[in-house]
Structures are given as structure tokens and as C-alpha cells.
Amino acid sequence: MRVVRSPGPAAASAWPRLSGSRGVGARRRPAMSEAYFPVGPGLGPEENFLSLEDILMSQEKLPGRVEAALPRLAAVLGKGAGAGQSDGIPEGSKVEIPLWLAKGLYDNKRRILSVELPKIYKEGWRTVFSADANVVDLHKMGPFYYGFGSQLQNFDNPENPEIAQTILQTFIGRFRRIMDSSQNAYNEDTSALVARLDELERALFRAGQKGLNDFQCWEKGQASQITASSLVQNYRKRKFTDMDG
């Protein structure tokens, strides 16, 4: 008799997304609504590379200075070599480098790259945030303000504690207004409300709107019956099948 090992909960939840199956031996395609399950951002010093938001955030440019010559990187950074020149970046060059590449090159011991703070995280802007964070157009200054600021903790900078504290206080100061706005904009055009929000804040606004819409449907008696997730149902089917085997 063949023994089939039961997958763990993580594998069980991932399998329907990869295989498109609805149960043991099922062959039909998944519904369009089940073709993609959004993955949230990492919201910390490390990105979640299954998250589209984190992938886009890692492409944001970070100012820096090359402390050691970087061969064969001129084309990657958009600094095409001229006639008779090498394709490397000489020592001392100032560059704007994607976050993902900066993290890969940064090393305190070898001093390959030194990183500068983007202006929105410098002391002058931190003073503005501490005065009234709600007046700042975060999307214009940087659509990934919270995520990008968290990533700066990967680089050795004496201002990191102040940056972390400013990010936290900014989020606390803007959170209530965002959620209040989301709960008081039912069946309205919300484009003006979200135009000034960071991507994380926009996700919070959408969550608040969804909660409001669900509540309105429940009040009108339009709420559908609560059912178990298809992922849970599929996991239970496989578990029972393995036990029978």
C-alpha cells in the first residue's frame, strides 16, 4: 500500500494556487477570481518577493557614492560608457541605484558603496512630519514612504533611530484620518481622497471601504451566507484521503 504524506498547512494553501486543482483528482480550471491571490508587502527590513508592492518598491532609487570601482555595472545603472572607455563605474562616482542592488552591494567591511538619505527622510522633512504629518503629499514625495523607510534600516546610518521613530509617528498621526475618510465616503468618488496617500495607506483605505460596503450590505439584508474558504475545503479533502489510504 502506498503511503501518501499529508502536506503541512503552508503547502496545502499554496498547492491550489500552483496546480489550479480543486481537490484530489480534479482537472477543471480554477475560476478567474481564484487565479491570483494578492500577497501583502513585508513591512519591515526584509522584502517579500512574492509581493508586487515590494517588487515595485525595490526598484526605487537610492542616492549613493561608489567607494570602490564597480566593473561592468555602467549599463545596469544607465551610465553607458563612451568611446574608448570601460563599462565600469570609477571610484568616487555619485550614483542613484535601485534599492535591491544597493542592498546587494552594501558592505560595511569592504566599503563598496556608501548610501545617502533621500531628502524626505532627512532632518528637515522629519521636522515637517513631527509638526503635522497630514499636510504632506506622501504619494508625490515617494509612493512607498513606509516600506522604503523601513528598508533604510539595512544601511548603517546614525540617523536610523530618528527615521524609524518618524515613520512610526507619521503612520499613527495619519491613520485615524485615513480610516475616518474611508468610513465616510460611501458610493462617492474617492480619487481625491487617496491621491495624497502612500501605497500602504491606500491599501488601508481600500480595506476600510470594503468593510463599510460589507456592513451596508449586511444592513440591507444583502450579505451572502458565510462559507468555508476553498483552500480550507481542499485541505480537508486531501487530509481525509490520506487517512483513508
C-alpha atoms as a printed R data frame, in Angstrom:
    type eleno elety resid chain resno       x      y       z
1   ATOM     1    CA   MET     A     1   0.000  0.000   0.000
2   ATOM     2    CA   ARG     A     2   1.365  3.380  -0.973
3   ATOM     3    CA   VAL     A     3   1.687  5.869   1.878
4   ATOM     4    CA   VAL     A     4   0.941  9.484   0.979
5   ATOM     5    CA   ARG     A     5   2.336 12.093   3.313
6   ATOM     6    CA   SER     A     6  -0.019 14.865   4.340
7   ATOM     7    CA   PRO     A     7   1.331 18.309   3.391
8   ATOM     8    CA   GLY     A     8   1.666 20.979   6.040
9   ATOM     9    CA   PRO     A     9  -0.798 23.897   6.167
10  ATOM    10    CA   ALA     A    10   1.538 26.177   4.178
11  ATOM    11    CA   ALA     A    11   1.977 23.645   1.400
12  ATOM    12    CA   ALA     A    12  -1.733 22.914   1.400
13  ATOM    13    CA   SER     A    13  -2.606 26.570   0.956
14  ATOM    14    CA   ALA     A    14  -0.033 27.069  -1.803
15  ATOM    15    CA   TRP     A    15  -0.848 23.954  -3.846
16  ATOM    16    CA   PRO     A    16  -4.246 25.079  -5.234
17  ATOM    17    CA   ARG     A    17  -2.635 28.277  -6.486
18  ATOM    18    CA   LEU     A    18   0.156 26.399  -8.272
19  ATOM    19    CA   SER     A    19  -1.772 23.441  -9.621
20  ATOM    20    CA   GLY     A    20  -5.206 25.018 -10.057
21  ATOM    21    CA   SER     A    21  -6.815 21.871  -8.612
22  ATOM    22    CA   ARG     A    22  -9.986 21.878  -6.558
23  ATOM    23    CA   GLY     A    23  -9.448 18.568  -4.849
24  ATOM    24    CA   VAL     A    24  -7.846 15.183  -5.314
25  ATOM    25    CA   GLY     A    25  -8.027 14.122  -8.942
26  ATOM    26    CA   ALA     A    26  -9.753 17.337 -10.043
27  ATOM    27    CA   ARG     A    27  -8.922 18.565 -13.546
28  ATOM    28    CA   ARG     A    28 -11.033 21.630 -14.250
29  ATOM    29    CA   ARG     A    29  -9.542 25.116 -14.346
30  ATOM    30    CA   PRO     A    30  -9.986 27.446 -11.341
31  ATOM    31    CA   ALA     A    31 -12.387 30.342 -11.551
32  ATOM    32    CA   MET     A    32 -10.929 33.658 -12.681
33  ATOM    33    CA   SER     A    33 -11.402 35.092  -9.188
34  ATOM    34    CA   GLU     A    34  -9.097 32.378  -7.820
35  ATOM    35    CA   ALA     A    35  -6.345 32.750 -10.444
36  ATOM    36    CA   TYR     A    36  -4.323 35.220  -8.355
37  ATOM    37    CA   PHE     A    37  -4.126 35.727  -4.607
38  ATOM    38    CA   PRO     A    38  -2.511 39.081  -3.719
39  ATOM    39    CA   VAL     A    39   0.436 38.871  -1.333
40  ATOM    40    CA   GLY     A    40   0.945 41.713   1.099
41  ATOM    41    CA   PRO     A    41   4.200 43.657   1.485
42  ATOM    42    CA   GLY     A    42   6.832 42.612   4.009
43  ATOM    43    CA   LEU     A    43   6.543 45.844   6.062
44  ATOM    44    CA   GLY     A    44   9.978 45.517   7.618
45  ATOM    45    CA   PRO     A    45  13.713 45.452   6.868
46  ATOM    46    CA   GLU     A    46  13.184 42.478   4.535
47  ATOM    47    CA   GLU     A    47  11.001 42.468   1.415
48  ATOM    48    CA   ASN     A    48   8.504 39.802   0.479
49  ATOM    49    CA   PHE     A    49   9.460 38.922  -3.096
50  ATOM    50    CA   LEU     A    50   6.053 37.370  -3.715
51  ATOM    51    CA   SER     A    51   4.526 40.811  -3.200
52  ATOM    52    CA   LEU     A    52   4.058 43.047  -6.242
53  ATOM    53    CA   GLU     A    53   4.224 46.102  -3.960
54  ATOM    54    CA   ASP     A    54   7.630 45.060  -2.618
55  ATOM    55    CA   ILE     A    55   8.937 44.310  -6.115
56  ATOM    56    CA   LEU     A    56   7.983 47.821  -7.237
57  ATOM    57    CA   MET     A    57   9.348 49.345  -4.045
58  ATOM    58    CA   SER     A    58  12.735 47.623  -4.516
59  ATOM    59    CA   GLN     A    59  13.082 49.470  -7.857
60  ATOM    60    CA   GLU     A    60  13.023 52.877  -6.130
61  ATOM    61    CA   LYS     A    61  16.337 54.730  -6.493
62  ATOM    62    CA   LEU     A    62  18.667 55.431  -3.584
63  ATOM    63    CA   PRO     A    63  21.410 58.099  -3.839
64  ATOM    64    CA   GLY     A    64  24.902 56.925  -3.033
65  ATOM    65    CA   ARG     A    65  28.621 57.154  -3.719
66  ATOM    66    CA   VAL     A    66  30.859 54.462  -5.169
67  ATOM    67    CA   GLU     A    67  33.739 53.761  -2.760
68  ATOM    68    CA   ALA     A    68  35.415 51.156  -4.979
69  ATOM    69    CA   ALA     A    69  35.397 50.794  -8.756
70  ATOM    70    CA   LEU     A    70  32.443 48.743  -9.990
71  ATOM    71    CA   PRO     A    71  33.254 46.843 -13.199
72  ATOM    72    CA   ARG     A    72  30.562 46.040 -15.774
73  ATOM    73    CA   LEU     A    73  27.827 47.984 -13.991
74  ATOM    74    CA   ALA     A    74  27.656 51.133 -16.117
75  ATOM    75    CA   ALA     A    75  24.963 49.735 -18.389
76  ATOM    76    CA   VAL     A    76  22.927 48.443 -15.425
77  ATOM    77    CA   LEU     A    77  22.806 51.934 -13.893
78  ATOM    78    CA   GLY     A    78  22.152 53.675 -17.206
79  ATOM    79    CA   LYS     A    79  25.654 55.117 -17.431
80  ATOM    80    CA   GLY     A    80  26.674 53.893 -20.851
81  ATOM    81    CA   ALA     A    81  30.414 54.027 -21.463
82  ATOM    82    CA   GLY     A    82  31.700 56.408 -24.110
83  ATOM    83    CA   ALA     A    83  34.090 55.582 -26.908
84  ATOM    84    CA   GLY     A    84  37.307 54.123 -25.594
85  ATOM    85    CA   GLN     A    85  36.019 53.913 -22.020
86  ATOM    86    CA   SER     A    86  35.435 50.837 -19.918
87  ATOM    87    CA   ASP     A    87  31.957 49.737 -18.857
88  ATOM    88    CA   GLY     A    88  32.797 50.120 -15.168
89  ATOM    89    CA   ILE     A    89  31.908 52.889 -12.698
90  ATOM    90    CA   PRO     A    90  35.016 54.594 -11.255
91  ATOM    91    CA   GLU     A    91  35.601 55.150  -7.559
92  ATOM    92    CA   GLY     A    92  34.086 58.352  -6.197
93  ATOM    93    CA   SER     A    93  31.202 58.460  -8.669
94  ATOM    94    CA   LYS     A    94  27.823 59.596  -7.389
95  ATOM    95    CA   VAL     A    95  25.029 57.261  -8.427
96  ATOM    96    CA   GLU     A    96  21.311 56.651  -7.996
97  ATOM    97    CA   ILE     A    97  20.994 52.940  -7.549
98  ATOM    98    CA   PRO     A    98  17.926 50.687  -7.190
99  ATOM    99    CA   LEU     A    99  17.283 49.568  -3.636
100 ATOM   100    CA   TRP     A   100  17.673 45.872  -4.446
101 ATOM   101    CA   LEU     A   101  21.138 46.453  -5.956
102 ATOM   102    CA   ALA     A   102  22.217 48.799  -3.152
103 ATOM   103    CA   LYS     A   103  21.400 46.121  -0.576
104 ATOM   104    CA   GLY     A   104  23.435 43.583  -2.535
105 ATOM   105    CA   LEU     A   105  26.485 45.835  -2.853
106 ATOM   106    CA   TYR     A   106  26.433 47.402   0.590
107 ATOM   107    CA   ASP     A   107  29.066 46.007   2.954
108 ATOM   108    CA   ASN     A   108  30.481 47.818   5.989
109 ATOM   109    CA   LYS     A   109  33.744 45.879   5.896
110 ATOM   110    CA   ARG     A   110  34.611 46.237   2.200
111 ATOM   111    CA   ARG     A   111  33.213 49.757   1.726
112 ATOM   112    CA   ILE     A   112  31.982 49.198  -1.814
113 ATOM   113    CA   LEU     A   113  29.128 51.683  -1.624
114 ATOM   114    CA   SER     A   114  28.057 54.442   0.745
115 ATOM   115    CA   VAL     A   115  24.374 55.353   0.860
116 ATOM   116    CA   GLU     A   116  22.852 58.798   1.328
117 ATOM   117    CA   LEU     A   117  19.421 59.508   2.763
118 ATOM   118    CA   PRO     A   118  16.671 60.545   0.331
119 ATOM   119    CA   LYS     A   119  15.573 64.079   1.171
120 ATOM   120    CA   ILE     A   120  12.185 63.055   2.572
121 ATOM   121    CA   TYR     A   121  13.943 61.132   5.374
122 ATOM   122    CA   LYS     A   122  16.410 63.897   6.256
123 ATOM   123    CA   GLU     A   123  16.145 66.078   9.347
124 ATOM   124    CA   GLY     A   124  14.354 68.959   7.599
125 ATOM   125    CA   TRP     A   125  11.485 66.789   6.443
126 ATOM   126    CA   ARG     A   126  11.400 64.911   9.742
127 ATOM   127    CA   THR     A   127  10.677 68.259  11.395
128 ATOM   128    CA   VAL     A   128   7.753 68.811   8.993
129 ATOM   129    CA   PHE     A   129   6.343 65.378   9.774
130 ATOM   130    CA   SER     A   130   6.615 65.949  13.510
131 ATOM   131    CA   ALA     A   131   4.739 69.259  13.166
132 ATOM   132    CA   ASP     A   132   1.803 67.921  11.095
133 ATOM   133    CA   ALA     A   133   2.194 64.750   9.051
134 ATOM   134    CA   ASN     A   134  -1.252 65.143   7.497
135 ATOM   135    CA   VAL     A   135  -0.205 68.090   5.310
136 ATOM   136    CA   VAL     A   136   2.397 66.064   3.378
137 ATOM   137    CA   ASP     A   137   1.608 64.577  -0.026
138 ATOM   138    CA   LEU     A   138   3.273 61.225   0.588
139 ATOM   139    CA   HIS     A   139   2.492 59.824  -2.838
140 ATOM   140    CA   LYS     A   140   4.259 62.737  -4.538
141 ATOM   141    CA   MET     A   141   7.288 62.536  -2.251
142 ATOM   142    CA   GLY     A   142   7.557 58.766  -2.545
143 ATOM   143    CA   PRO     A   143   4.772 56.251  -3.125
144 ATOM   144    CA   PHE     A   144   6.426 53.722  -0.778
145 ATOM   145    CA   TYR     A   145   7.299 56.020   2.107
146 ATOM   146    CA   TYR     A   146   6.822 53.485   4.901
147 ATOM   147    CA   GLY     A   147   8.279 50.457   3.117
148 ATOM   148    CA   PHE     A   148  11.277 52.306   1.683
149 ATOM   149    CA   GLY     A   149  11.991 53.957   5.031
150 ATOM   150    CA   SER     A   150  11.943 50.574   6.740
151 ATOM   151    CA   GLN     A   151  14.456 49.281   4.190
152 ATOM   152    CA   LEU     A   152  16.857 52.106   5.093
153 ATOM   153    CA   GLN     A   153  17.433 50.318   8.396
154 ATOM   154    CA   ASN     A   154  19.571 47.843   6.425
155 ATOM   155    CA   PHE     A   155  22.209 50.548   5.922
156 ATOM   156    CA   ASP     A   156  24.429 51.732   8.754
157 ATOM   157    CA   ASN     A   157  23.379 55.326   9.394
158 ATOM   158    CA   PRO     A   158  23.471 57.219  12.709
159 ATOM   159    CA   GLU     A   159  20.051 58.740  11.932
160 ATOM   160    CA   ASN     A   160  18.297 55.363  11.653
161 ATOM   161    CA   PRO     A   161  16.617 55.566  15.115
162 ATOM   162    CA   GLU     A   162  15.190 59.014  14.295
163 ATOM   163    CA   ILE     A   163  13.990 57.805  10.889
164 ATOM   164    CA   ALA     A   164  12.253 54.781  12.421
165 ATOM   165    CA   GLN     A   165  10.579 56.956  15.060
166 ATOM   166    CA   THR     A   166   9.390 59.479  12.448
167 ATOM   167    CA   ILE     A   167   7.926 56.718  10.257
168 ATOM   168    CA   LEU     A   168   6.042 55.275  13.226
169 ATOM   169    CA   GLN     A   169   4.688 58.615  14.406
170 ATOM   170    CA   THR     A   170   3.722 59.591  10.852
171 ATOM   171    CA   PHE     A   171   1.711 56.410  10.468
172 ATOM   172    CA   ILE     A   172  -0.003 56.917  13.826
173 ATOM   173    CA   GLY     A   173  -0.762 60.562  13.029
174 ATOM   174    CA   ARG     A   174  -2.286 59.826   9.603
175 ATOM   175    CA   PHE     A   175  -4.027 56.528  10.374
176 ATOM   176    CA   ARG     A   176  -7.138 57.928  12.050
177 ATOM   177    CA   ARG     A   177  -7.833 60.468   9.288
178 ATOM   178    CA   ILE     A   178  -7.417 57.784   6.615
179 ATOM   179    CA   MET     A   179  -9.841 55.401   8.292
180 ATOM   180    CA   ASP     A   180 -12.327 58.186   9.063
181 ATOM   181    CA   SER     A   181 -12.269 59.196   5.398
182 ATOM   182    CA   SER     A   182 -12.793 55.617   4.256
183 ATOM   183    CA   GLN     A   183 -15.811 55.236   6.539
184 ATOM   184    CA   ASN     A   184 -17.454 58.486   5.419
185 ATOM   185    CA   ALA     A   185 -17.172 58.097   1.650
186 ATOM   186    CA   TYR     A   186 -19.901 55.640   0.692
187 ATOM   187    CA   ASN     A   187 -20.690 55.468  -3.048
188 ATOM   188    CA   GLU     A   188 -18.573 58.564  -3.683
189 ATOM   189    CA   ASP     A   189 -15.606 59.398  -5.889
190 ATOM   190    CA   THR     A   190 -12.609 58.782  -3.627
191 ATOM   191    CA   SER     A   191  -9.849 59.643  -6.104
192 ATOM   192    CA   ALA     A   192  -9.164 62.982  -4.430
193 ATOM   193    CA   LEU     A   193  -9.007 61.353  -1.010
194 ATOM   194    CA   VAL     A   194  -6.388 58.758  -1.967
195 ATOM   195    CA   ALA     A   195  -4.283 60.954  -4.283
196 ATOM   196    CA   ARG     A   196  -2.005 62.078  -1.432
197 ATOM   197    CA   LEU     A   197  -1.624 58.660   0.205
198 ATOM   198    CA   ASP     A   198   1.310 56.281   0.253
199 ATOM   199    CA   GLU     A   199   0.671 52.796  -1.200
200 ATOM   200    CA   LEU     A   200   0.313 51.269   2.268
201 ATOM   201    CA   GLU     A   201  -2.199 53.952   3.221
202 ATOM   202    CA   ARG     A   202  -4.139 53.314   0.018
203 ATOM   203    CA   ALA     A   203  -4.390 49.644   0.965
204 ATOM   204    CA   LEU     A   204  -5.742 50.665   4.387
205 ATOM   205    CA   PHE     A   205  -8.243 52.995   2.729
206 ATOM   206    CA   ARG     A   206  -9.460 50.176   0.453
207 ATOM   207    CA   ALA     A   207  -9.794 47.865   3.445
208 ATOM   208    CA   GLY     A   208 -11.883 50.484   5.245
209 ATOM   209    CA   GLN     A   209 -14.075 50.977   2.180
210 ATOM   210    CA   LYS     A   210 -14.613 47.234   1.841
211 ATOM   211    CA   GLY     A   211 -15.596 46.977   5.494
212 ATOM   212    CA   LEU     A   212 -18.069 49.828   5.057
213 ATOM   213    CA   ASN     A   213 -19.584 48.294   1.923
214 ATOM   214    CA   ASP     A   214 -19.900 44.887   3.582
215 ATOM   215    CA   PHE     A   215 -21.629 46.473   6.565
216 ATOM   216    CA   GLN     A   216 -24.053 48.369   4.320
217 ATOM   217    CA   CYS     A   217 -24.896 45.121   2.500
218 ATOM   218    CA   TRP     A   218 -25.482 43.372   5.819
219 ATOM   219    CA   GLU     A   219 -27.825 46.161   6.975
220 ATOM   220    CA   LYS     A   220 -29.826 45.807   3.755
221 ATOM   221    CA   GLY     A   221 -30.018 42.034   4.121
222 ATOM   222    CA   GLN     A   222 -27.817 41.505   1.061
223 ATOM   223    CA   ALA     A   223 -24.967 39.728   2.838
224 ATOM   224    CA   SER     A   224 -24.274 36.265   1.458
225 ATOM   225    CA   GLN     A   225 -24.011 33.189   3.626
226 ATOM   226    CA   ILE     A   226 -20.597 32.716   5.205
227 ATOM   227    CA   THR     A   227 -18.884 29.635   3.818
228 ATOM   228    CA   ALA     A   228 -15.521 27.981   4.378
229 ATOM   229    CA   SER     A   229 -12.673 29.036   2.112
230 ATOM   230    CA   SER     A   230 -11.998 26.775  -0.871
231 ATOM   231    CA   LEU     A   231  -8.414 26.399   0.362
232 ATOM   232    CA   VAL     A   232  -9.652 25.016   3.683
233 ATOM   233    CA   GLN     A   233 -12.098 22.684   1.942
234 ATOM   234    CA   ASN     A   234  -9.408 21.327  -0.391
235 ATOM   235    CA   TYR     A   235  -7.002 20.782   2.503
236 ATOM   236    CA   ARG     A   236  -9.645 18.833   4.420
237 ATOM   237    CA   LYS     A   237 -10.386 16.662   1.370
238 ATOM   238    CA   ARG     A   238  -6.719 15.780   0.931
239 ATOM   239    CA   LYS     A   239  -6.325 15.117   4.646
240 ATOM   240    CA   PHE     A   240  -9.266 12.684   4.682
241 ATOM   241    CA   THR     A   241  -7.965 10.976   1.534
242 ATOM   242    CA   ASP     A   242  -4.521 10.478   3.064
243 ATOM   243    CA   MET     A   243  -6.102  8.998   6.200
244 ATOM   244    CA   ASP     A   244  -8.167  6.568   4.127
245 ATOM   245    CA   GLY     A   245  -5.064  5.500   2.202
